[in-house]
Each structure stands twice: as structure tokens, then as C-alpha cells.
Amino acid sequence: MPLTANRDVDHYVDQELRTVAVAAAARIFKGGFVGLNSGGYARPLVAGDSFVGIAFEEKDNTAGANGAMAVRVYTQGDFGHAVTGATVAMIGRPVFANADNVLTFEGAAASHVGIVQDVPAANQIILRIDPAWGRIKTLVHQIEDLGAGVDISARAIHAFDGAAWITAARVVNQATTAVGINDANTCVVALTIGAATVASKTFDTANVFPAANAAISMGSIVTARAVAGNVLNVAVTNGATANPGPFLVEVDYV
């Protein structure tokens, strides 16, 4: 029911440091990226964890239970860090972590930690951390059951109304079993912007099409930057016997 009297609520003036309960048997080092395990306890970040910040201090809970101690983490700020492949053209690009000390531009299976604020030198960035990470968008396009050997040469699936960074792409099988895909009859799913490849995945005997209701990454994003007016296209090329059935193409971008 609505308030009928005044009340006091906790007001956190300092927005930079927060305290998080540490997971059992975890040791967090100062300066490390900190993630949450499935129970909501802090640990050295593992790829796919929810990122909560950068450790302000070391906490060794290797002999303790869940929540036996807490660690303070930075939840805001700019931090210097190495990232392979960083150039000034990547200012504003999303950044991900695969471990408590490894940053990458590859979003598949990794944890988003922030954006590139500046690039003071090659392979070095100023990372602006962003644990809230509420800006990611996912576009989804359904590929119908094309039938064996039937292709899509190029189909527009999204028009960008502003600048964007593409971070990951996936193929998701829709409750069917792919048939007829082998080394002589591949299924190739490709994403392009104009003549530039965004991502491409070839399915054959070694790279099996995902099982029913399963997903697989399309791998590294080759062309990550999109500008206003760019159109993202999908193409599907099936060998004579290749029939993946209906599936989704999902693309994450910021």
C-alpha cells in the first residue's frame, strides 16, 4: 500500500566501491576482474560470469565458506590494461574478459566488463568499466526450412540506425535434426555488411550443426564496426544433400 508517513532509506554516497561476499575456497587478488558464481558469490572472474568490478584489495577465502569474508571492488572508473589488437579505431568498442587478468574483444562466451575509453599505445587501452552492462541488444532472424541444397544468397536482416559494435553471433537450431551435412555437402552461414564479412561458420563432418534446441557460436567477429545506414545480411549455402532445417541467427551488438 502507499506510504502514509515519512521514511528513511539507505543512501550510498560513494558510488565507486562496493562490497561483495566471497565464494567458498576463492582467493581474489587486488586488481583482478571479479565475477559472480551461480550462487551470487564473488570469485576471480571465469568466462561467462557476471562481472561485478575490479578488486580493490586481496581477499583469501580458500579455507572459508561462502560469505565468510567480503571483498571491496571498484564498480566505476577508468583503468589501464593490455588488450591484444587494440588501436585508436577501437575507442568505444565493448571489451570482454576471459579470466581475472585477460581482456579480449571477442564477446562469445566471455564476460562484458566495459568499453575502450582511450588507446594510449598499441595493445594498451584505458578501460571504462561497466558492471551494469544494460546496453547490449540482440537481433534475431529466423531461417526457414530451406530444404536440401537450397540457398539464400543474401538477405537483409537488420539496418543500423546509428553506429554500433557487433560483439557475437550464434546459430540456434529450432527443434530439428540436421541431415545430409558432410565434408562434400557443407552448410555455410555467413553474415556480411556490404562486401565485408562479419562472421562465417562452415558446418561439415568435423564442425557439426547444433543439435535440436542447441546453439553454437559463429566464431570471431571479423568486421565488428557498423555505422548508421549499414545493412546486415545473412547468406546460407547448402550442399546438394545438406538440410539444416529451420534455425535462428542471433547477433549481439552495442
C-alpha positions, 0 to 999 in steps of 0.5 A, spaced: 500 500 500 502 507 499 506 510 504 502 514 509 508 517 513 515 519 512 521 514 511 528 513 511 532 509 506 539 507 505 543 512 501 550 510 498 554 516 497 560 513 494 558 510 488 565 507 486 566 501 491 562 496 493 562 490 497 561 483 495 561 476 499 566 471 497 565 464 494 567 458 498 575 456 497 576 463 492 582 467 493 581 474 489 587 478 488 587 486 488 586 488 481 583 482 478 576 482 474 571 479 479 565 475 477 559 472 480 558 464 481 551 461 480 550 462 487 551 470 487 558 469 490 564 473 488 570 469 485 576 471 480 572 472 474 571 465 469 568 466 462 561 467 462 560 470 469 557 476 471 562 481 472 561 485 478 568 490 478 575 490 479 578 488 486 580 493 490 584 489 495 586 481 496 581 477 499 583 469 501 577 465 502 580 458 500 579 455 507 572 459 508 565 458 506 561 462 502 560 469 505 565 468 510 569 474 508 567 480 503 571 483 498 571 491 496 571 492 488 571 498 484 564 498 480 566 505 476 572 508 473 577 508 468 583 503 468 589 501 464 590 494 461 593 490 455 588 488 450 591 484 444 589 488 437 587 494 440 588 501 436 585 508 436 579 505 431 577 501 437 575 507 442 568 505 444 568 498 442 565 493 448 571 489 451 570 482 454 574 478 459 576 471 459 579 470 466 581 475 472 587 478 468 585 477 460 581 482 456 579 480 449 574 483 444 571 477 442 564 477 446 562 469 445 562 466 451 566 471 455 564 476 460 562 484 458 566 488 463 566 495 459 568 499 453 575 502 450 575 509 453 582 511 450 588 507 446 594 510 449 599 505 445 598 499 441 595 493 445 594 498 451 587 501 452 584 505 458 578 501 460 571 504 462 568 499 466 561 497 466 558 492 471 551 494 469 552 492 462 544 494 460 546 496 453 547 490 449 541 488 444 540 482 440 537 481 433 534 475 431 532 472 424 529 466 423 531 461 417 526 457 414 526 450 412 530 451 406 530 444 404 536 440 401 541 444 397 537 450 397 540 457 398 539 464 400 544 468 397 543 474 401 538 477 405 537 483 409 536 482 416 537 488 420 539 496 418 543 500 423 540 506 425 546 509 428 553 506 429 554 500 433 559 494 435 557 487 433 560 483 439 557 475 437 553 471 433 550 464 434 546 459 430 540 456 434 537 450 431 529 450 432 527 443 434 530 439 428 535 434 426 540 436 421 541 431 415 545 430 409 551 435 412 558 432 410 565 434 408 562 434 400 555 437 402 557 443 407 552 448 410 555 455 410 552 461 414 555 467 413 553 474 415 556 480 411 555 488 411 556 490 404 562 486 401 565 485 408 564 479 412 562 479 419 562 472 421 562 465 417 561 458 420 562 452 415 558 446 418 561 439 415 563 432 418 568 435 423 564 442 425 557 439 426 550 443 426 547 444 433 543 439 435 535 440 436 534 446 441 542 447 441 546 453 439 553 454 437 557 460 436 559 463 429 566 464 431 570 471 431 567 477 429 571 479 423 568 486 421 565 488 428 564 496 426 557 498 423 555 505 422 548 508 421 545 506 414 549 499 414 545 493 412 546 486 415 545 480 411 545 473 412 547 468 406 546 460 407 549 455 402 547 448 402 550 442 399 546 438 394 544 433 400 545 438 406 538 440 410 539 444 416 532 445 417 529 451 420 534 455 425 535 462 428 541 467 427 542 471 433 547 477 433 549 481 439 551 488 438 552 495 442 
